[in-house]
Amino acid sequence: MSLIEKAVQRLDALKQANGADETVPPKAAPVVAEAVHEQVHDSGRTSSSVPLATPVPTPNPNVSREVRIDLERLGAMGMVTPDVPRAAIAEEFRLIKRPLLRNATVSGPSAIENGSLIMVTSAMPGEGKSFTAINLAVSMAMELDYTVLLVDADVSRPSVLNRLGLPPERGLMDVLSGEVSDLGDVLLRTNIEKLSILPAGMPHPRATEMLASESMNRLLEQIANRYADRIIVFDSPPLLVTTEARVLATHMGQVVIVVEAGRTTHATVKQALATIENCPVKLMVLNKSRENAAGSYYGYGYGYGAEPRSEAA
């Protein structure tokens, strides 16, 4: 006898026991459900007719979250970490950050418009701008009185997350394109106290226009004015390779140009400076210098020995 026939017989038996009217099938649905349950129990197989358990909610991927940077790995790469505050590289970046912080916070007639917006760039690729931007942001985050936001604004060739050992994430371009409506959805908190990251996000064919848009103006105003103690460090594209860096520089109060020792020519540096002549403050960092004497510093420069060129970008 089939399962359905058994269910019908059970239904008839219930009707007779209760003296129910034949035209009204009392509690038919519970009986059939019970029969189906028996089928599942006996066969050990699932059925689409069996109600499923309530699914566990999936975490919203848009919610700002904390990411963990491997500080030991960072230190092994010769970079600034809070764990080793007296390392030589940490001391060198203390020299670099001090005038930048002073310019960012000065008030009165000497105040610099958008002084808290600091762009780190170079004339050409491979001179060490990303290395400098990350170290500068970490060093500033070690200060007692500031919070720091590191923005990967090299939207064509982002590298900040990769260097920090983190996977790609949505970020700046997704906010400007309207794919993400809330900046907080793409900000990444880190295990370095007072340091947050805004990734570059997805590449966009109209990146230059988006960086020059009113949306960018509103975004910069939001991140610059939301917290009075916040310093924003931008890892920018090279000045002589794309127009994006020149557009970004128009929003900045300070620009740090990284110059590779023994490679970048004086003419190249002058050409790069000409593209950002309207920026209020321009500082230079001499990178990859192999000399240890005090005279090897250029501007607020530093040298970090024989690091291979491929490790600086």
C-alpha positions as CSV (number, residue, x, y, z in Angstrom):
1,M,0.0,0.0,0.0
2,S,1.4,3.4,-0.9
3,L,2.2,6.2,1.5
4,I,-0.6,8.3,0.2
5,E,-3.2,5.5,0.6
6,K,-2.0,5.1,4.2
7,A,-2.5,8.8,4.8
8,V,-6.1,8.6,3.3
9,Q,-7.0,5.7,5.5
10,R,-5.7,7.5,8.6
11,L,-7.8,10.5,7.6
12,D,-10.9,8.4,7.3
13,A,-10.3,6.8,10.7
14,L,-10.0,10.3,12.3
15,K,-13.2,11.4,10.7
16,Q,-15.1,8.4,11.9
17,A,-13.7,8.8,15.5
18,N,-14.7,12.4,15.7
19,G,-18.0,12.1,13.8
20,A,-17.0,14.8,11.5
21,D,-18.8,15.9,8.4
22,E,-17.4,14.2,5.2
23,T,-17.5,17.5,3.4
24,V,-15.0,19.2,5.7
25,P,-11.6,17.5,5.9
26,P,-10.5,18.2,9.5
27,K,-6.9,18.7,10.1
28,A,-5.9,17.2,6.8
29,A,-2.7,19.1,6.5
30,P,-1.2,17.9,9.9
31,V,-2.0,14.3,8.9
32,V,-0.2,14.6,5.6
33,A,2.7,16.4,7.2
34,E,3.0,13.5,9.7
35,A,3.0,11.0,6.9
36,V,5.7,12.9,5.0
37,H,7.7,13.0,8.3
38,E,7.5,9.3,8.5
39,Q,8.8,8.9,5.0
40,V,11.8,11.0,5.8
41,H,12.5,9.1,9.0
42,D,12.2,5.7,7.4
43,S,14.2,6.4,4.3
44,G,16.9,8.6,5.8
45,R,16.6,11.0,2.9
46,T,15.7,14.7,2.8
47,S,12.6,16.1,1.1
48,S,11.8,19.5,-0.2
49,S,8.4,19.2,1.5
50,V,10.1,19.1,5.0
51,P,10.3,22.6,6.5
52,L,14.0,23.7,6.8
53,A,15.6,25.1,9.9
54,T,15.8,28.9,10.0
55,P,19.0,29.9,8.2
56,V,21.8,31.5,10.2
57,P,22.1,35.2,9.2
58,T,25.1,36.0,7.0
59,P,27.3,38.9,8.3
60,N,26.9,42.0,6.3
61,P,30.1,42.4,4.2
62,N,29.6,46.2,4.1
63,V,30.0,46.7,7.9
64,S,33.3,48.3,8.9
65,R,35.5,45.8,10.6
66,E,39.0,45.3,12.0
67,V,41.7,43.7,10.0
68,R,44.9,42.4,11.6
69,I,48.3,43.4,10.2
70,D,51.1,41.0,10.9
71,L,53.5,43.3,12.7
72,E,56.3,40.8,12.8
73,R,56.1,40.5,9.0
74,L,56.1,44.3,8.7
75,G,59.2,44.6,10.9
76,A,60.9,41.9,8.8
77,M,60.3,44.0,5.7
78,G,62.2,46.9,7.3
79,M,59.2,49.0,8.1
80,V,58.0,51.0,11.1
81,T,56.0,49.0,13.7
82,P,54.7,50.0,17.1
83,D,56.4,46.9,18.5
84,V,59.9,48.3,17.8
85,P,59.6,52.1,18.4
86,R,63.4,52.7,18.7
87,A,64.4,51.0,15.4
88,A,66.5,53.1,13.0
89,I,63.6,53.3,10.5
90,A,61.3,54.6,13.2
91,E,63.8,57.3,14.1
92,E,64.1,58.3,10.5
93,F,60.4,58.7,10.1
94,R,60.2,60.8,13.2
95,L,62.3,63.3,11.4
96,I,60.0,63.2,8.4
97,K,56.7,63.4,10.2
98,R,57.5,66.2,12.6
99,P,57.2,69.2,10.2
100,L,54.2,67.6,8.5
101,L,52.4,67.3,11.8
102,R,53.3,70.9,12.7
103,N,52.0,72.1,9.4
104,A,48.8,70.1,9.8
105,T,47.9,71.6,13.2
106,V,49.3,75.2,13.1
107,S,46.6,77.8,13.7
108,G,46.2,81.5,13.2
109,P,47.7,83.5,10.3
110,S,50.1,80.6,9.6
111,A,47.4,78.0,9.2
112,I,47.6,75.9,6.1
113,E,44.4,75.1,4.3
114,N,43.8,71.3,4.3
115,G,47.1,70.9,6.1
116,S,45.8,67.6,7.5
117,L,45.6,66.2,4.0
118,I,49.1,64.8,3.1
119,M,49.8,63.3,-0.3
120,V,52.8,61.0,-0.8
121,T,53.9,60.7,-4.4
122,S,57.0,60.5,-6.7
123,A,57.9,61.6,-10.2
124,M,58.2,58.0,-11.5
125,P,57.1,54.5,-10.4
126,G,59.4,52.5,-8.2
127,E,60.9,55.3,-6.2
128,G,59.4,54.2,-2.8
129,K,56.2,56.3,-2.4
130,S,54.0,53.4,-1.1
131,F,56.8,52.4,1.3
132,T,57.0,55.9,2.5
133,A,53.3,56.5,2.8
134,I,52.7,53.3,4.9
135,N,55.7,54.0,7.2
136,L,54.6,57.7,7.6
137,A,51.0,56.7,8.5
138,V,52.2,54.1,11.0
139,S,54.7,56.5,12.6
140,M,52.0,59.2,12.9
141,A,49.6,56.7,14.4
142,M,52.2,56.1,17.2
143,E,51.7,59.7,18.3
144,L,49.6,60.3,21.4
145,D,47.4,63.1,20.0
146,Y,46.4,62.0,16.5
147,T,44.5,59.4,14.6
148,V,45.5,58.5,11.1
149,L,43.7,57.4,8.0
150,L,45.8,55.9,5.2
151,V,44.2,56.2,1.8
152,D,45.3,54.1,-1.1
153,A,44.7,56.7,-3.8
154,D,46.8,54.9,-6.4
155,V,43.6,53.6,-7.9
156,S,45.2,52.2,-11.1
157,R,47.9,50.2,-9.3
158,P,46.9,49.9,-5.6
159,S,49.5,48.3,-3.4
160,V,48.9,49.3,0.2
161,L,46.8,46.3,1.2
162,N,49.1,43.9,-0.6
163,R,52.1,45.3,1.2
164,L,50.4,45.0,4.5
165,G,49.5,41.3,3.8
166,L,45.8,42.0,3.4
167,P,43.4,40.9,0.6
168,P,41.8,43.4,-1.8
169,E,38.8,45.3,-0.5
170,R,36.2,47.7,-1.7
171,G,37.1,51.3,-1.1
172,L,37.6,54.8,-2.5
173,M,36.5,54.2,-6.1
174,D,33.4,52.3,-4.9
175,V,32.4,55.3,-2.8
176,L,32.9,57.8,-5.6
177,S,31.1,55.6,-8.1
178,G,28.1,55.3,-5.8
179,E,28.5,51.5,-5.4
180,V,28.9,52.2,-1.7
181,S,26.8,54.9,-0.1
182,D,28.5,55.0,3.3
183,L,32.2,55.6,3.8
184,G,32.1,53.7,7.0
185,D,31.3,50.6,5.1
186,V,34.7,50.4,3.5
187,L,36.9,51.8,6.2
188,L,39.2,49.2,7.8
189,R,40.2,49.5,11.4
190,T,43.5,47.9,12.2
191,N,45.3,46.3,15.2
192,I,47.7,49.3,15.1
193,E,46.0,51.7,17.5
194,K,44.7,54.9,15.9
195,L,45.4,53.7,12.3
196,S,42.6,53.0,9.8
197,I,42.8,52.3,6.1
198,L,40.6,53.3,3.1
199,P,41.5,50.9,0.2
200,A,41.6,52.0,-3.4
201,G,38.6,49.8,-4.3
202,M,37.7,48.6,-7.7
203,P,39.5,50.1,-10.7
204,H,37.4,52.5,-12.7
205,P,38.0,53.8,-16.3
206,R,37.1,57.3,-15.3
207,A,39.2,57.5,-12.2
208,T,40.7,60.9,-13.0
209,E,37.2,62.5,-13.5
210,M,36.0,60.9,-10.3
211,L,38.9,62.3,-8.3
212,A,38.1,65.7,-9.7
213,S,34.4,65.4,-9.0
214,E,32.2,67.1,-6.5
215,S,31.8,63.7,-4.8
216,M,35.5,63.7,-4.1
217,N,35.3,67.2,-2.7
218,R,32.5,66.1,-0.3
219,L,34.4,63.0,0.6
220,L,37.5,64.9,1.5
221,E,35.6,67.4,3.5
222,Q,33.9,64.5,5.4
223,I,37.1,62.7,6.3
224,A,39.1,65.8,7.0
225,N,36.6,67.5,9.3
226,R,34.9,64.5,10.9
227,Y,37.6,64.3,13.5
228,A,39.7,67.3,14.5
229,D,42.7,65.1,15.4
230,R,42.7,63.1,12.2
231,I,45.7,63.1,9.8
232,I,45.0,61.7,6.3
233,V,47.9,60.2,4.3
234,F,47.3,59.5,0.6
235,D,49.4,57.1,-1.3
236,S,49.2,58.8,-4.7
237,P,50.1,57.7,-8.3
238,P,53.4,59.0,-9.7
239,L,53.1,62.6,-10.9
240,L,54.6,62.1,-14.4
241,V,52.8,58.8,-15.2
242,T,49.1,59.7,-14.8
243,T,47.0,62.8,-14.4
244,E,45.3,61.4,-11.4
245,A,48.1,62.5,-9.0
246,R,47.9,66.1,-10.3
247,V,44.2,66.2,-9.8
248,L,44.5,64.8,-6.3
249,A,47.2,67.3,-5.5
250,T,44.7,70.2,-6.0
251,H,42.9,69.0,-2.8
252,M,46.0,68.6,-0.7
253,G,47.5,70.9,1.9
254,Q,50.9,69.1,1.8
255,V,52.7,67.0,-0.7
256,V,55.7,64.7,0.0
257,I,57.7,63.8,-3.1
258,V,59.8,60.7,-2.8
259,V,63.1,60.9,-4.8
260,E,65.1,57.8,-5.5
261,A,68.8,58.4,-4.8
262,G,71.1,57.7,-7.7
263,R,68.3,57.3,-10.2
264,T,65.9,60.3,-10.4
265,T,67.4,63.2,-12.2
266,H,67.3,66.8,-11.2
267,A,65.3,67.6,-14.4
268,T,62.7,64.9,-13.6
269,V,62.3,66.3,-10.1
270,K,61.8,69.8,-11.5
271,Q,59.2,68.6,-14.0
272,A,57.3,66.8,-11.2
273,L,57.3,69.9,-9.0
274,A,56.0,72.0,-11.9
275,T,52.8,69.8,-11.9
276,I,51.9,70.7,-8.3
277,E,53.2,74.2,-8.1
278,N,49.9,75.5,-6.5
279,C,50.1,73.1,-3.5
280,P,50.9,75.2,-0.4
281,V,53.6,72.9,1.1
282,K,56.0,70.6,-0.8
283,L,58.6,68.4,1.0
284,M,61.0,65.9,-0.4
285,V,62.3,62.6,0.9
286,L,65.5,61.0,-0.5
287,N,64.9,57.3,-0.7
288,K,67.3,54.3,-1.1
289,S,70.4,56.2,0.0
290,R,73.2,53.9,0.8
291,E,75.1,56.4,2.8
292,N,74.8,56.5,6.6
293,A,76.4,59.9,7.3
294,A,74.2,62.8,8.4
295,G,75.1,64.6,5.2
296,S,73.3,61.9,3.2
297,Y,69.9,63.3,4.0
298,Y,68.1,65.4,1.4
299,G,65.4,67.6,2.7
300,Y,63.6,65.4,5.3
301,G,65.1,62.4,3.7
302,Y,66.2,59.0,4.9
303,G,68.1,56.0,3.7
304,Y,67.2,52.4,4.3
305,G,70.2,50.6,3.0
306,A,70.3,48.0,0.3
307,E,66.6,47.2,0.0
308,P,66.0,45.8,-3.5
309,R,64.2,48.2,-5.9
310,S,61.4,45.7,-6.3
311,E,60.5,46.1,-2.7
312,A,59.9,49.9,-3.0
313,A,56.9,51.2,-5.0
